């Protein structure tokens, strides 16, 4: 959820990519950090998975390969969308919009209150009150 708040460090281009993606649009790759990480598939991840190309280096060496590319994608997000590092979990298919952090917290509090009220009703019914 924190990827999709206005206050996140993600670029609007990244957030739009998350909105448009589904869980099948992700891949577990070592191509950016050297450690396995779930991210959106793109030309960068595909190139690292292509037969005949080298395997990613281990961490921290792989970031020496990818670090400049990651910096470039933050500086020029519109021009680098096909190679951007977009780490995200399988929940990506549930993202619908970007919203303020306060709105997320308020929604969660309301959901909590509704859930606990429902549990109270179930407990009262079970106790025969």
Buried (B, 14 or more C-beta within 10 A) or exposed (E): EEBBBEEBEBBEBBBBBBBEBEEEBBBEBBBBBBEEBBBBBBEBBBEBBEEEEEEBBEEEEBBEBBBEBBEBBBEEBEEBBEBBBBBBEEEBBEBEEBBEEEEBEEEEEEEEEEEEEEEEEEEEEEEEE
